[in-house]
Amino acid sequence: MQQAILYGFISGFALLLGSLAGLYLRMPHRVIALIMAFGCGVLTSALSIDLMSDAFEATDKPLIVGVSFLAGALMFVVGDALIDSLGGQERKTVVHKQHRHHDTTEEPTEKSASGNAILLGTLLDGIPESLVMGATLAIGGTGGLVFVAAVFLSNFPEGISGSIAMKNNHMKPLRILAIWGSMVVVTMICTAIGYHFLGDAPAEFKAASMAFASGAILAMLSDTMFPEAFREGGRLTGFVVAAGFLTAFLLTKVSE
């Protein structure tokens, strides 16, 4: 359990590190995008090679896995659309338009970045990841460690982009850091829950839970991270995604 909490802290702390970078450093947009692309590759490898394989091995009823996977994807798509309408659409956007303070005629719209909506969006992204991370750590092997690395790499650019969006919406830095600090705590709690409950859960429930989370994570990658990484990373993005996938694949297979 202590190991799960530690890894939950490490992966969640990436959000806080990204927040600090977004608030106080000027990182090139392409560098942020390529970090995101590498994380996409690692996370895709972890989903396909570890999580879905474990889900199918846990039950002899593939229909449960398939339906749960699609249900997770649908949950993310619907939830993401709702959060975007509330102002959380910039949580993974690498490039943000700066507010023009001298332009007093511009009024905020319903699509302006909202700190609360960005937080909700991060929860939508992070809770399935954390639960699955805890479950994979409970199972053992390197799959859990690879998944921790994948979540860390995907959380860092999200912390950068989300913080810049909040800053552009005139939110104070201390409040921004407090929001991401709370996400670190949530990540630790969810990882511990996944480790404690999913690790020893009945096989069919474990399979359904991991497939559900996998579907949600893959939908998140397709809907937000892949397009944004390619938009700012350019043609090199495909190679970096492949490098991330290969790295995770080799780490998993070499240690078997």
C-alpha positions in Angstrom: 0.0 0.0 0.0 2.8 2.4 0.9 4.4 1.7 -2.5 1.1 2.5 -4.3 0.8 5.8 -2.4 4.4 6.7 -3.2 3.9 6.0 -6.9 0.6 7.9 -6.8 2.5 10.9 -5.4 5.2 10.6 -8.1 2.7 10.6 -11.0 0.5 13.3 -9.5 3.5 15.4 -8.6 4.2 15.8 -12.3 1.1 18.0 -12.4 2.6 20.3 -9.8 6.0 20.3 -11.6 4.2 21.2 -14.8 2.3 23.9 -13.1 5.6 25.5 -11.8 7.1 25.2 -15.3 4.0 26.8 -16.9 3.9 29.7 -14.4 7.6 30.5 -14.1 9.4 29.1 -17.1 9.1 29.6 -20.8 9.4 26.2 -22.4 9.2 26.0 -26.2 5.8 24.8 -27.4 7.3 22.1 -29.5 9.3 20.7 -26.6 6.1 20.4 -24.5 4.2 18.8 -27.4 7.0 16.2 -28.0 7.0 15.3 -24.2 3.3 14.8 -24.6 3.8 12.7 -27.7 6.3 10.4 -25.9 3.9 10.0 -23.0 1.2 9.1 -25.5 3.3 6.3 -26.9 4.2 5.0 -23.5 0.6 5.1 -22.4 -0.7 3.4 -25.5 1.8 0.6 -25.0 0.8 0.2 -21.4 -2.9 0.1 -22.4 -2.6 -2.5 -25.2 0.2 -4.7 -23.9 -0.5 -4.7 -20.2 -3.9 -3.5 -19.2 -6.1 -5.0 -21.8 -4.1 -8.3 -21.8 -4.6 -8.5 -18.0 -8.3 -7.8 -18.4 -8.7 -10.6 -20.9 -6.7 -13.0 -18.8 -8.8 -12.2 -15.7 -12.0 -13.5 -17.2 -13.2 -16.0 -19.9 -16.0 -13.6 -20.9 -14.6 -11.3 -23.6 -18.0 -9.6 -23.9 -17.6 -8.1 -20.4 -14.2 -6.7 -21.4 -15.5 -5.3 -24.7 -18.6 -3.7 -23.3 -16.7 -2.2 -20.4 -14.0 -0.8 -22.7 -16.6 0.9 -24.9 -18.5 2.2 -21.9 -15.3 3.8 -20.6 -14.6 5.5 -23.9 -18.2 6.7 -24.1 -18.0 8.0 -20.5 -14.9 10.1 -21.4 -16.3 11.5 -24.6 -19.6 12.6 -22.9 -17.8 14.0 -19.8 -15.2 15.7 -21.9 -17.8 17.4 -24.0 -19.6 18.7 -20.9 -16.4 19.9 -19.3 -15.4 21.7 -22.5 -18.7 23.5 -22.6 -17.9 24.7 -19.0 -14.5 26.1 -20.0 -12.1 23.2 -19.4 -11.1 22.8 -23.0 -7.7 24.3 -22.6 -6.4 21.9 -20.0 -4.2 20.1 -22.6 -3.6 23.0 -25.0 0.0 23.7 -25.6 -0.4 27.2 -27.0 -2.7 29.7 -25.3 -3.8 33.1 -26.5 -2.8 35.8 -24.0 -5.5 38.0 -22.7 -5.3 41.6 -23.9 -5.6 43.6 -20.7 -6.0 46.9 -22.6 -9.0 45.7 -24.5 -11.9 46.5 -22.2 -14.6 45.7 -24.8 -13.8 42.0 -24.8 -16.2 40.1 -22.6 -15.6 36.6 -21.3 -17.5 33.9 -23.1 -18.8 30.6 -21.8 -15.8 29.0 -23.5 -13.2 31.0 -21.6 -10.8 28.8 -19.6 -12.3 28.1 -16.2 -10.2 26.9 -13.3 -13.0 24.8 -11.9 -13.7 23.2 -15.3 -10.0 22.5 -15.9 -9.9 20.8 -12.5 -12.9 18.7 -13.3 -11.3 17.8 -16.6 -8.1 16.8 -14.9 -10.1 14.6 -12.5 -11.8 13.0 -15.6 -8.4 12.3 -17.0 -6.7 11.3 -13.8 -9.0 9.2 -11.8 -9.2 6.2 -14.2 -5.4 6.4 -14.7 -4.8 6.4 -10.9 -7.2 3.5 -10.2 -5.6 1.4 -12.9 -2.1 2.3 -11.8 -2.9 1.0 -8.3 -4.4 -2.2 -9.7 -1.4 -2.9 -11.9 1.0 -2.3 -9.0 -1.0 -4.8 -6.9 -0.7 -7.4 -9.7 3.1 -6.9 -9.7 5.7 -7.0 -12.4 7.0 -4.0 -14.4 3.6 -3.2 -16.0 2.7 -1.0 -13.0 6.1 0.8 -13.2 5.7 1.4 -16.9 2.2 2.8 -16.3 3.5 5.1 -13.6 6.1 6.5 -16.1 3.4 6.9 -18.7 1.1 8.8 -16.4 4.0 11.0 -15.2 4.9 11.9 -18.8 1.3 12.7 -19.7 0.6 14.7 -16.5 3.6 17.0 -16.9 2.5 18.8 -20.0 -1.1 18.8 -18.7 0.1 20.7 -15.6 1.9 23.2 -17.9 -1.0 23.8 -20.3 -3.7 23.9 -17.5 -1.7 26.4 -15.4 -1.1 28.7 -18.4 -4.8 28.6 -19.2 -5.7 29.5 -15.5 -3.1 32.2 -15.5 -4.5 33.7 -18.7 -7.9 33.7 -16.9 -6.4 36.0 -14.2 -6.2 33.3 -11.5 -3.5 33.9 -8.9 -0.4 31.6 -8.9 -0.9 30.5 -5.3 -4.5 29.3 -6.1 -3.3 27.6 -9.3 -0.6 25.7 -7.3 -3.2 24.8 -4.6 -5.4 23.3 -7.3 -2.6 21.1 -8.6 -1.5 20.3 -5.1 -5.0 19.0 -4.4 -4.8 16.8 -7.5 -1.6 15.2 -6.1 -3.6 14.2 -3.1 -6.5 12.9 -5.2 -4.0 10.8 -7.3 -2.5 9.3 -4.2 -5.9 8.4 -2.8 -7.2 6.9 -6.1 -4.0 4.9 -6.5 -4.3 3.5 -3.0 -8.0 2.6 -3.7 -7.0 0.8 -6.9 -4.3 -1.1 -5.2 -6.5 -2.1 -2.2 -9.8 -2.9 -3.9 -9.1 -3.7 -7.6 -6.0 -5.8 -6.8 -8.0 -8.3 -4.8 -11.4 -7.9 -6.5 -13.2 -10.8 -8.2 -11.8 -11.6 -11.6 -14.7 -10.4 -13.6 -15.0 -7.1 -11.7 -11.3 -6.5 -12.1 -11.4 -7.2 -15.8 -14.4 -4.9 -16.3 -12.8 -2.1 -14.2 -9.5 -2.2 -16.1 -11.2 -2.4 -19.5 -13.5 0.5 -18.5 -10.5 2.7 -17.5 -8.5 1.6 -20.6 -11.4 2.8 -22.8 -11.6 6.1 -21.0 -7.8 6.6 -21.3 -7.6 5.7 -25.0 -10.5 8.1 -25.7 -8.6 10.8 -23.8 -5.5 10.2 -25.9 -7.4 10.3 -29.1 -9.5 13.3 -28.3 -7.0 15.6 -26.7 -3.3 14.5 -26.5 -2.6 13.1 -29.9 -4.2 16.0 -31.8 -2.5 18.6 -29.6 0.9 16.9 -29.8 0.8 16.7 -33.6 -0.5 20.3 -34.0 2.5 21.7 -32.1 5.1 18.9 -32.6 4.8 18.6 -36.3 6.0 15.6 -38.4 8.4 14.5 -35.7 5.5 13.6 -33.5 4.8 10.3 -35.1 8.4 9.2 -34.5 8.4 10.3 -30.9 5.1 8.5 -30.2 6.6 5.3 -31.7 9.8 5.8 -29.6 7.6 6.0 -26.5 5.7 2.9 -27.4 8.9 1.0 -28.1 10.5 2.1 -24.8 7.5 0.9 -22.8 7.3 -2.4 -24.8 10.9 -3.2 -24.3 10.8 -2.4 -20.6 7.8 -4.7 -20.2 9.3 -7.6 -22.2 12.9 -7.5 -21.0 11.8 -7.8 -17.4 9.4 -10.7 -17.9 
